[in-house]
Amino acid sequence: MDQGLIKKIITIILVIVLFVIVFRFVKWLAYTLLPVAVLICAAYIVYKVVKNK
């Protein structure tokens, strides 16, 4: 096999593996932080409504 072809195959495999790792991390981050962010936004809205009265 040509050296350039081997390097391209290895690069493509590494990109796919890194993409899967990043996707799993982002999915975990979204499931962990999204409920907290929603609660913070809801609390801020309630605070603004109560403070304006």
PLY file of the C-alpha trace (Angstrom):
ply
format ascii 1.0
element vertex 53
property float x
property float y
property float z
element edge 52
property int vertex1
property int vertex2
end_header
0.00 0.00 0.00
1.01 3.57 -0.57
2.15 5.55 2.49
-0.25 8.40 1.67
-3.20 6.03 1.55
-2.28 4.49 4.90
-2.00 7.97 6.47
-5.41 8.96 5.06
-7.05 5.81 6.42
-5.52 6.31 9.87
-6.57 9.98 9.85
-10.15 9.12 8.91
-10.34 6.47 11.65
-8.99 8.92 14.25
-11.47 11.62 13.18
-14.37 9.19 13.50
-13.23 8.01 16.95
-12.75 11.58 18.20
-16.16 12.58 16.81
-17.83 9.72 18.70
-16.04 10.66 21.94
-16.99 14.34 21.60
-20.59 13.45 20.72
-20.93 11.26 23.82
-19.42 13.97 26.04
-21.73 16.66 24.64
-24.74 14.37 25.07
-23.79 13.72 28.70
-23.22 17.43 29.26
-26.60 18.32 27.77
-28.47 15.76 29.88
-26.63 16.88 33.01
-26.67 20.67 32.64
-29.88 21.29 30.69
-32.26 20.63 33.64
-30.11 22.88 35.85
-30.18 25.65 33.24
-33.96 25.36 32.88
-34.39 25.62 36.67
-32.14 28.67 36.82
-34.09 30.39 34.02
-37.41 29.58 35.69
-36.17 30.89 39.04
-34.94 34.10 37.39
-38.31 34.65 35.70
-40.18 34.09 38.97
-37.77 36.45 40.74
-38.38 39.19 38.15
-42.18 38.74 38.34
-42.23 38.82 42.14
-39.84 41.78 42.36
-41.89 43.93 39.97
-45.03 43.64 42.14
0 1
1 2
2 3
3 4
4 5
5 6
6 7
7 8
8 9
9 10
10 11
11 12
12 13
13 14
14 15
15 16
16 17
17 18
18 19
19 20
20 21
21 22
22 23
23 24
24 25
25 26
26 27
27 28
28 29
29 30
30 31
31 32
32 33
33 34
34 35
35 36
36 37
37 38
38 39
39 40
40 41
41 42
42 43
43 44
44 45
45 46
46 47
47 48
48 49
49 50
50 51
51 52
